[in-house]
Amino acid sequence: MELPFNTEIYGETHPCVPYSGRRFEDNYELDFFLTRVYAKLADLEGKRQFKTFLEGLRLTGYGTEKLEEFLRPNPKEERKWAISEALCETYLEEEEKVKIPWNTLRDKKNFASSLPGADIVGLKQNGNQWLLVVGEVKSSSEESVPPQVMRISKKQLEYLALKPDAIQLLFKWLFYRVKNTALYPYFEQAMVTFLESGSKAVALYGMLVRDTEANEKDLSSVGIALREKISLPMTCHSIAIYLPWSLDRLPQKINIGGAQ
């Protein structure tokens, strides 16, 4: 079932490399969705767990004073790349039923730095199998069609498709984050599926966030080009999300949604 604010306005089905453009409508359902984006962006659950841990420590004197520094709110995340990634992660969880076991924002070593590697890593059920999901996220207000960032996205997706070592590294990264959790059996199945497919069975996603008029050319040329590089059982789904307001307003809209 589609999200009630999310309408497909163009698309092309393909067994291996489909693409679709989705328009978001500015309504209450979108505001509610943005509260979940905010929770991911701010890592509310992780902060709650860490706060509980800190408050359970046996501290006196100077230690108690320093505890207050840990409990102060962190700076708000307002960088476009991080906000777009949180939006796309939440979309994939809700619309594509992807399970994303780890909030990659927790991997930051510096508030001002970006993170290396794939933007999104998760797991998805496909029939009776589970697959590793790897996603790349781009955002653009550029009027050109397609925007320049799609050249970078195409190269990144090709690299993931043609370099099994890159996928193996992501499997190793994810292993340490799902072991001893309820998602571990799904991870194990995805690992078996990947190895038995000759290191091919992976679900790639290329996500584009736009605040321009929808245009199928944003995705079509990249999608067609990737069909020459990618073959089943690997898949690569390109999705463009068209916002009802500018990308510059996205931080404000998410913070407003998070305050509800």
Secondary structure in CASP SS format (residue, H / E / C, confidence):
PFRMAT SS
TARGET T0000
AUTHOR 0000-0000-0000
METHOD secondary structure of the structure
MODEL  1
M C 1.00
E C 1.00
L C 1.00
P C 1.00
F C 1.00
N E 1.00
T E 1.00
E E 1.00
I E 1.00
Y E 1.00
G E 1.00
E E 1.00
T C 1.00
H C 1.00
P C 1.00
C C 1.00
V C 1.00
P C 1.00
Y E 1.00
S E 1.00
G E 1.00
R E 1.00
R E 1.00
F E 1.00
E C 1.00
D C 1.00
N C 1.00
Y H 1.00
E H 1.00
L H 1.00
D H 1.00
F H 1.00
F H 1.00
L H 1.00
T H 1.00
R H 1.00
V H 1.00
Y H 1.00
A H 1.00
K H 1.00
L H 1.00
A C 1.00
D C 1.00
L H 1.00
E H 1.00
G H 1.00
K H 1.00
R H 1.00
Q H 1.00
F H 1.00
K H 1.00
T H 1.00
F H 1.00
L H 1.00
E H 1.00
G C 1.00
L C 1.00
R C 1.00
L C 1.00
T C 1.00
G C 1.00
Y H 1.00
G H 1.00
T H 1.00
E H 1.00
K H 1.00
L H 1.00
E H 1.00
E H 1.00
F H 1.00
L H 1.00
R C 1.00
P C 1.00
N C 1.00
P C 1.00
K C 1.00
E C 1.00
E C 1.00
R C 1.00
K H 1.00
W H 1.00
A H 1.00
I H 1.00
S H 1.00
E H 1.00
A H 1.00
L H 1.00
C H 1.00
E H 1.00
T H 1.00
Y H 1.00
L H 1.00
E H 1.00
E H 1.00
E H 1.00
E C 1.00
K C 1.00
V C 1.00
K E 1.00
I C 1.00
P C 1.00
W C 1.00
N C 1.00
T H 1.00
L H 1.00
R H 1.00
D H 1.00
K C 1.00
K C 1.00
N C 1.00
F C 1.00
A C 1.00
S C 1.00
S C 1.00
L C 1.00
P C 1.00
G C 1.00
A C 1.00
D C 1.00
I E 1.00
V E 1.00
G E 1.00
L E 1.00
K E 1.00
Q E 1.00
N E 1.00
G C 1.00
N C 1.00
Q E 1.00
W E 1.00
L E 1.00
L E 1.00
V E 1.00
V E 1.00
G E 1.00
E E 1.00
V E 1.00
K E 1.00
S E 1.00
S E 1.00
S C 1.00
E C 1.00
E C 1.00
S C 1.00
V C 1.00
P C 1.00
P C 1.00
Q C 1.00
V H 1.00
M H 1.00
R H 1.00
I H 1.00
S H 1.00
K H 1.00
K H 1.00
Q H 1.00
L H 1.00
E H 1.00
Y H 1.00
L H 1.00
A H 1.00
L H 1.00
K C 1.00
P H 1.00
D H 1.00
A H 1.00
I H 1.00
Q H 1.00
L H 1.00
L H 1.00
F H 1.00
K H 1.00
W H 1.00
L H 1.00
F H 1.00
Y H 1.00
R H 1.00
V H 1.00
K C 1.00
N C 1.00
T C 1.00
A C 1.00
L C 1.00
Y H 1.00
P H 1.00
Y H 1.00
F H 1.00
E H 1.00
Q H 1.00
A H 1.00
M H 1.00
V H 1.00
T H 1.00
F H 1.00
L H 1.00
E H 1.00
S C 1.00
G C 1.00
S C 1.00
K C 1.00
A C 1.00
V E 1.00
A E 1.00
L E 1.00
Y E 1.00
G E 1.00
M E 1.00
L E 1.00
V E 1.00
R E 1.00
D C 1.00
T C 1.00
E C 1.00
A C 1.00
N C 1.00
E C 1.00
K H 1.00
D H 1.00
L H 1.00
S H 1.00
S H 1.00
V H 1.00
G H 1.00
I H 1.00
A H 1.00
L H 1.00
R C 1.00
E C 1.00
K C 1.00
I C 1.00
S C 1.00
L C 1.00
P C 1.00
M C 1.00
T E 1.00
C E 1.00
H E 1.00
S E 1.00
I E 1.00
A E 1.00
I E 1.00
Y E 1.00
L C 1.00
P C 1.00
W C 1.00
S C 1.00
L H 1.00
D H 1.00
R H 1.00
L H 1.00
P H 1.00
Q H 1.00
K H 1.00
I H 1.00
N H 1.00
I H 1.00
G H 1.00
G H 1.00
A C 1.00
Q C 1.00
END
